[in-house]
Amino acid sequence: MFASPLSAQTLMPAEAFIDFALGKTLRFVHLSSGRLVGDEQFVSRTQTIWKTPENGCVIGQLYVDRGRVCFVYEDIRGDMPACWWPYEYDGGIIVRPVGEFTRGVQRIEGVSDEPLTCETLPMS
């Protein structure tokens, strides 16, 4: 019997993920298809900027809830949080959605020190 592709994953503490991401811009792609999901700039321990090819940039509020990394984005899904579990996987990091946030498992394909370029960069 073969192991599933996600069997070699190790849960990463949410705070360790935030420490890794802080001050950086991460590129997220679907694990299975490689399709770009979006880029997220981790501005501080409590704020991000999320950019998708379809919708541009929005401000996100970042927090940890019961070991999960959670976000609430302006103008997306009302006040419903999007939460996921970060995992170390195959020499990198993947994130697995929790609950109703069902975009599928994503992997970090790129890490940059460069800020996102937005038509109108959110200010706060």
Backbone bond lengths (Angstrom), bond angles and torsions (degrees), N, CA, C in turn:
res aa  C-N    CA-C-N  psi(-1)  N-CA   C-N-CA  omega(-1)  CA-C   N-CA-C  phi
1 M - - - 1.464 - - 1.524 109.02 -
2 F 1.311 116.29 137.15 1.456 121.20 -178.83 1.521 110.44 -89.92
3 A 1.342 116.67 146.80 1.466 121.42 175.79 1.521 108.53 -76.59
4 S 1.321 115.71 149.17 1.463 119.04 176.92 1.520 109.36 -69.30
5 P 1.336 118.48 155.38 1.464 120.63 -177.74 1.524 112.95 -61.60
6 L 1.325 117.06 -22.33 1.459 118.78 -178.43 1.527 112.42 -98.96
7 S 1.340 118.01 10.31 1.452 120.11 -175.53 1.525 112.99 -71.89
8 A 1.314 118.86 -21.42 1.460 121.97 -177.33 1.518 112.47 -95.34
9 Q 1.302 117.45 27.99 1.458 120.27 -178.92 1.525 110.72 -93.56
10 T 1.333 116.23 149.74 1.456 123.14 178.05 1.524 108.00 -125.67
11 L 1.324 116.10 123.00 1.463 120.01 179.80 1.526 110.10 -57.94
12 M 1.321 115.60 132.76 1.458 122.62 -179.15 1.529 107.41 -104.22
13 P 1.327 118.97 130.08 1.462 118.92 176.85 1.532 110.85 -57.01
14 A 1.335 116.67 138.69 1.462 121.57 -177.53 1.530 111.50 -56.02
15 E 1.325 117.12 -42.75 1.470 120.12 -179.59 1.528 111.32 -64.29
16 A 1.334 117.17 -35.12 1.474 120.42 177.13 1.526 110.42 -66.88
17 F 1.339 116.49 -38.23 1.461 119.19 176.31 1.530 110.26 -62.55
18 I 1.326 117.34 -45.74 1.470 120.68 -179.74 1.524 110.25 -63.36
19 D 1.349 117.60 -40.25 1.466 120.23 175.99 1.530 110.44 -58.38
20 F 1.334 116.88 -42.63 1.460 122.17 178.95 1.533 111.30 -62.99
21 A 1.328 116.75 -43.82 1.466 122.05 -172.32 1.527 114.09 -83.09
22 L 1.317 118.19 -22.65 1.466 122.65 -173.00 1.524 112.23 -54.64
23 G 1.335 115.31 125.83 1.460 121.59 178.58 1.520 114.20 80.89
24 K 1.331 116.73 5.70 1.459 120.71 -177.49 1.530 110.84 -119.87
25 T 1.316 115.13 167.03 1.459 122.80 172.55 1.520 106.79 -114.94
26 L 1.340 115.91 124.78 1.451 121.92 -177.91 1.523 109.93 -109.13
27 R 1.322 116.32 141.24 1.468 122.36 176.31 1.527 108.19 -103.66
28 F 1.347 116.00 126.38 1.458 122.34 -178.75 1.522 109.93 -109.96
29 V 1.341 115.69 131.63 1.458 122.24 175.90 1.526 108.36 -128.40
30 H 1.335 116.20 154.87 1.463 120.37 174.79 1.516 108.58 -62.89
31 L 1.327 116.30 133.63 1.459 120.80 -178.87 1.521 111.27 -60.94
32 S 1.323 117.07 -44.19 1.465 119.60 -174.47 1.527 113.58 -78.86
33 S 1.330 117.90 -40.84 1.470 119.98 -174.10 1.523 114.07 -98.94
34 G 1.332 117.65 -21.81 1.459 120.72 -175.41 1.516 113.56 78.92
35 R 1.348 116.78 2.07 1.474 121.15 -179.44 1.524 110.39 -68.50
36 L 1.333 116.50 136.65 1.457 121.92 178.16 1.522 110.59 -62.08
37 V 1.329 116.05 128.36 1.465 121.76 173.62 1.525 108.75 -95.73
38 G 1.332 117.36 -46.31 1.451 121.37 178.15 1.515 111.39 166.41
39 D 1.319 114.50 179.29 1.461 122.73 179.09 1.515 108.22 -120.22
40 E 1.330 115.92 142.69 1.464 119.94 -179.52 1.516 109.19 -131.42
41 Q 1.334 114.57 126.29 1.452 121.73 176.55 1.524 107.45 -98.47
42 F 1.332 116.78 122.60 1.460 122.45 -179.30 1.533 107.66 -92.88
43 V 1.332 114.61 90.53 1.456 123.24 -173.34 1.525 111.29 -68.74
44 S 1.327 116.67 -42.88 1.459 122.58 179.45 1.531 108.08 -150.52
45 R 1.321 117.48 -176.23 1.470 120.87 178.30 1.523 111.62 -70.41
46 T 1.339 117.33 -9.47 1.466 120.19 -177.80 1.525 113.70 -126.94
47 Q 1.332 118.50 -2.87 1.466 119.58 -177.17 1.525 111.67 -138.10
48 T 1.341 114.67 139.75 1.459 121.75 174.62 1.518 109.41 -132.59
49 I 1.316 114.61 168.25 1.467 121.18 168.59 1.522 105.75 -124.94
50 W 1.323 116.60 123.62 1.461 123.83 -178.35 1.519 108.19 -106.14
51 K 1.337 116.46 131.82 1.463 120.58 -179.20 1.526 108.79 -130.93
52 T 1.336 115.28 126.31 1.457 120.46 175.21 1.525 108.65 -116.36
53 P 1.322 116.72 155.86 1.467 119.05 177.75 1.528 111.91 -60.34
54 E 1.324 117.41 -33.68 1.463 121.49 -175.99 1.527 113.55 -80.37
55 N 1.335 117.41 -37.81 1.469 120.03 -168.43 1.521 115.83 -118.11
56 G 1.303 119.42 -0.83 1.455 119.91 -179.69 1.519 111.88 74.09
57 C 1.338 116.25 -149.26 1.462 122.41 -171.82 1.529 113.42 -101.10
58 V 1.324 115.21 142.59 1.462 122.54 171.39 1.521 108.25 -139.87
59 I 1.326 115.45 151.71 1.461 121.06 176.81 1.516 108.82 -81.82
60 G 1.325 115.66 139.13 1.458 121.52 175.96 1.516 110.62 -122.05
61 Q 1.316 115.12 142.91 1.464 120.73 172.56 1.526 106.51 -97.87
62 L 1.315 117.08 129.39 1.454 124.33 -173.95 1.523 109.51 -109.29
63 Y 1.335 116.83 136.59 1.468 120.64 175.14 1.524 109.46 -156.99
64 V 1.340 115.05 165.42 1.462 121.71 177.10 1.518 107.54 -106.23
65 D 1.340 115.92 132.97 1.459 121.69 178.94 1.530 108.75 -135.38
66 R 1.305 117.28 112.06 1.463 123.47 178.76 1.529 112.21 51.17
67 G 1.314 115.75 43.91 1.453 120.99 177.39 1.514 115.65 83.66
68 R 1.321 116.47 -0.56 1.465 121.26 179.96 1.524 109.52 -101.69
69 V 1.314 116.54 150.62 1.459 122.32 172.89 1.529 105.69 -90.95
70 C 1.344 116.84 123.77 1.464 120.73 -175.88 1.522 110.84 -125.34
71 F 1.334 114.36 151.26 1.458 122.85 -179.06 1.521 108.63 -135.83
72 V 1.320 115.89 145.20 1.455 122.39 166.00 1.519 104.95 -126.02
73 Y 1.335 115.84 123.85 1.459 121.14 -176.11 1.516 110.88 -106.74
74 E 1.337 115.53 140.14 1.457 120.53 173.81 1.528 108.64 -63.27
75 D 1.308 116.61 134.91 1.467 122.97 174.78 1.530 115.05 67.02
76 I 1.328 119.04 11.73 1.464 121.38 176.23 1.521 108.42 -128.25
77 R 1.318 116.39 122.15 1.453 123.14 174.72 1.527 113.86 62.02
78 G 1.304 118.06 24.11 1.460 119.94 -179.68 1.511 109.88 62.81
79 D 1.337 116.30 -129.10 1.463 119.02 179.61 1.528 111.85 -105.29
80 M 1.344 116.71 18.65 1.465 121.10 179.25 1.528 109.97 -76.15
81 P 1.330 117.21 125.33 1.467 118.24 178.08 1.522 111.78 -73.98
82 A 1.307 115.43 151.31 1.462 123.48 170.11 1.525 105.11 -109.21
83 C 1.332 116.93 118.16 1.465 120.68 -176.86 1.520 110.46 -122.56
84 W 1.327 115.52 148.62 1.447 119.46 174.07 1.511 111.51 -148.59
85 W 1.339 112.58 161.77 1.459 122.46 175.43 1.526 107.73 -98.46
86 P 1.332 118.42 125.42 1.467 119.47 174.65 1.536 110.19 -86.99
87 Y 1.327 115.87 143.04 1.463 121.91 178.76 1.513 110.23 -133.54
88 E 1.328 115.67 143.66 1.455 120.52 166.37 1.522 105.30 -80.40
89 Y 1.334 116.60 130.93 1.454 120.62 -174.86 1.515 110.91 -152.52
90 D 1.302 116.58 123.62 1.456 122.21 172.78 1.529 112.52 52.43
91 G 1.321 117.44 43.75 1.458 122.38 179.12 1.513 115.08 78.99
92 G 1.338 117.80 4.96 1.460 121.77 -179.93 1.521 110.68 -138.66
93 I 1.318 115.14 -154.91 1.466 121.68 -179.15 1.518 108.57 -130.31
94 I 1.331 115.14 134.72 1.458 121.66 171.11 1.520 107.76 -120.45
95 V 1.326 116.07 160.29 1.465 121.29 174.90 1.524 107.71 -127.25
96 R 1.327 114.48 135.90 1.464 121.44 -178.27 1.529 108.11 -114.85
97 P 1.329 118.37 120.71 1.465 122.09 -178.59 1.531 112.83 -62.34
98 V 1.322 114.74 151.10 1.461 122.83 176.61 1.527 108.68 -112.97
99 G 1.306 117.08 140.91 1.455 121.47 171.82 1.511 113.64 64.91
100 E 1.335 115.78 -133.64 1.466 121.52 -172.61 1.522 114.14 -78.20
101 F 1.294 118.38 -10.78 1.468 121.31 178.29 1.519 106.87 -79.19
102 T 1.337 117.52 93.32 1.458 121.37 -166.50 1.532 114.01 -114.25
103 R 1.286 118.25 44.32 1.470 120.20 178.24 1.523 111.41 -76.00
104 G 1.299 118.66 -10.98 1.460 122.23 -179.91 1.510 112.11 97.63
105 V 1.302 114.46 168.89 1.460 120.88 -179.25 1.524 109.13 -67.02
106 Q 1.330 114.98 135.95 1.459 121.49 -179.60 1.520 109.26 -123.63
107 R 1.325 115.57 153.78 1.457 119.40 174.17 1.523 109.02 -121.09
108 I 1.305 114.74 153.93 1.459 120.31 175.87 1.526 106.72 -83.97
109 E 1.316 115.10 117.93 1.460 120.71 -178.01 1.523 111.67 -97.07
110 G 1.313 117.69 -24.69 1.453 120.26 -178.33 1.510 111.72 -150.45
111 V 1.328 115.25 148.64 1.458 122.70 176.78 1.518 106.82 -130.26
112 S 1.340 115.70 129.60 1.463 120.38 -176.99 1.529 109.99 -135.05
113 D 1.321 115.50 152.13 1.468 120.89 172.29 1.523 110.93 -89.94
114 E 1.333 117.13 -4.11 1.462 121.84 -177.85 1.528 110.94 -81.83
115 P 1.348 117.47 137.74 1.465 119.56 175.84 1.526 110.89 -70.98
116 L 1.314 115.86 160.04 1.462 121.31 175.75 1.523 110.32 -67.52
117 T 1.303 116.10 150.03 1.449 122.19 172.37 1.517 106.89 -100.41
118 C 1.336 115.72 119.59 1.464 121.07 -178.77 1.520 109.03 -124.82
119 E 1.323 115.57 146.82 1.470 120.57 175.76 1.526 109.60 -52.90
120 T 1.319 115.25 -52.40 1.469 122.03 175.36 1.512 106.63 -128.65
121 L 1.302 116.13 99.85 1.460 120.97 -177.29 1.514 110.03 -64.80
122 P 1.335 117.94 124.06 1.460 120.43 178.53 1.520 110.78 -59.26
123 M 1.311 115.97 140.18 1.458 121.91 -179.56 1.517 109.13 -117.39
124 S 1.332 116.39 135.98 1.464 120.76 170.98 1.492 110.88 -173.47
